[in-house]
Amino acid sequence: MDRTWAYRSELRNKIGGAVVVGRRYGGESAITALHSFYLKHEMIPANRGVYGLAYDAGEIEQDTEAIESARKLAERILELGRLLGIGG
């Protein structure tokens, strides 16, 4: 993320969706960092972000709440795209 300043004009008004998978602590801070990145580049955060819990590879698939939140995030990104007249 720290190497993207040269692309800031290309990121402006793009929709961002934060998805974080972690073990226990730091998820909310990671989402906050992503949202700060979006705002720094004048992007549009789609929602509050998604945080899932997993300890082993593939375990995130068992976090049904995170999976449902990710689905809702995808729907919101599509909705914002339609409102902004971008995408299909």
One Martini backbone bead per residue (centre of mass of N, CA, C, O) as a GRO file, in nm:
protein
   88
    1MET     BB    1   0.053   0.064  -0.016
    2ASP     BB    2   0.314   0.261  -0.005
    3ARG     BB    3   0.336   0.236  -0.351
    4THR     BB    4   0.055   0.409  -0.459
    5TRP     BB    5   0.078   0.720  -0.504
    6ALA     BB    6   0.111   0.723  -0.822
    7TYR     BB    7  -0.211   0.603  -0.836
    8ARG     BB    8  -0.424   0.801  -0.714
    9SER     BB    9  -0.585   0.892  -0.969
   10GLU     BB   10  -0.683   0.589  -1.035
   11LEU     BB   11  -0.839   0.549  -0.743
   12ARG     BB   12  -1.035   0.752  -0.775
   13ASN     BB   13  -1.364   0.650  -0.711
   14LYS     BB   14  -1.316   0.386  -0.602
   15ILE     BB   15  -1.405   0.078  -0.474
   16GLY     BB   16  -1.385  -0.037  -0.133
   17GLY     BB   17  -1.308  -0.365   0.029
   18ALA     BB   18  -1.274  -0.493   0.345
   19VAL     BB   19  -1.069  -0.794   0.403
   20VAL     BB   20  -1.021  -0.994   0.702
   21VAL     BB   21  -0.788  -1.243   0.827
   22GLY     BB   22  -0.768  -1.392   1.158
   23ARG     BB   23  -0.716  -1.495   1.489
   24ARG     BB   24  -0.792  -1.220   1.683
   25TYR     BB   25  -0.607  -0.971   1.664
   26GLY     BB   26  -0.629  -0.667   1.448
   27GLY     BB   27  -0.869  -0.646   1.252
   28GLU     BB   28  -0.975  -0.356   1.299
   29SER     BB   29  -0.704  -0.219   1.234
   30ALA     BB   30  -0.686  -0.319   0.943
   31ILE     BB   31  -0.946  -0.186   0.846
   32THR     BB   32  -0.862   0.102   0.916
   33ALA     BB   33  -0.619   0.108   0.726
   34LEU     BB   34  -0.779   0.063   0.467
   35HIS     BB   35  -0.965   0.310   0.495
   36SER     BB   36  -0.736   0.517   0.496
   37PHE     BB   37  -0.640   0.449   0.215
   38TYR     BB   38  -0.896   0.519   0.065
   39LEU     BB   39  -0.909   0.819   0.161
   40LYS     BB   40  -0.631   0.909   0.058
   41HIS     BB   41  -0.739   0.816  -0.251
   42GLU     BB   42  -1.044   0.886  -0.287
   43MET     BB   43  -1.220   0.660  -0.201
   44ILE     BB   44  -1.491   0.412  -0.161
   45PRO     BB   45  -1.635   0.286   0.102
   46ALA     BB   46  -1.868   0.031   0.127
   47ASN     BB   47  -1.803  -0.048   0.434
   48ARG     BB   48  -1.690  -0.163   0.748
   49GLY     BB   49  -1.621  -0.455   0.696
   50VAL     BB   50  -1.438  -0.772   0.709
   51TYR     BB   51  -1.415  -1.028   0.975
   52GLY     BB   52  -1.221  -1.321   1.011
   53LEU     BB   53  -1.178  -1.647   1.157
   54ALA     BB   54  -0.846  -1.812   1.163
   55TYR     BB   55  -0.585  -2.074   1.189
   56ASP     BB   56  -0.624  -2.238   0.927
   57ALA     BB   57  -0.632  -2.357   0.637
   58GLY     BB   58  -0.971  -2.304   0.531
   59GLU     BB   59  -1.129  -2.214   0.799
   60ILE     BB   60  -1.299  -1.970   0.695
   61GLU     BB   61  -1.537  -2.148   0.577
   62GLN     BB   62  -1.666  -2.175   0.885
   63ASP     BB   63  -1.728  -1.861   0.878
   64THR     BB   64  -2.043  -1.767   0.822
   65GLU     BB   65  -2.046  -1.468   0.893
   66ALA     BB   66  -1.816  -1.380   0.703
   67ILE     BB   67  -1.939  -1.486   0.443
   68GLU     BB   68  -2.195  -1.312   0.457
   69SER     BB   69  -2.048  -1.040   0.470
   70ALA     BB   70  -1.907  -1.072   0.194
   71ARG     BB   71  -2.165  -1.087   0.029
   72LYS     BB   72  -2.270  -0.805   0.112
   73LEU     BB   73  -2.029  -0.652   0.005
   74ALA     BB   74  -2.063  -0.730  -0.290
   75GLU     BB   75  -2.343  -0.604  -0.321
   76ARG     BB   76  -2.253  -0.314  -0.249
   77ILE     BB   77  -2.053  -0.274  -0.475
   78LEU     BB   78  -2.259  -0.309  -0.701
   79GLU     BB   79  -2.447  -0.082  -0.612
   80LEU     BB   80  -2.242   0.148  -0.634
   81GLY     BB   81  -2.178   0.104  -0.930
   82ARG     BB   82  -2.460   0.171  -1.032
   83LEU     BB   83  -2.480   0.458  -0.906
   84LEU     BB   84  -2.202   0.545  -1.070
   85GLY     BB   85  -2.191   0.400  -1.359
   86ILE     BB   86  -2.035   0.123  -1.306
   87GLY     BB   87  -2.020  -0.136  -1.474
   88GLY     BB   88  -2.266  -0.417  -1.535
   0.00000   0.00000   0.00000
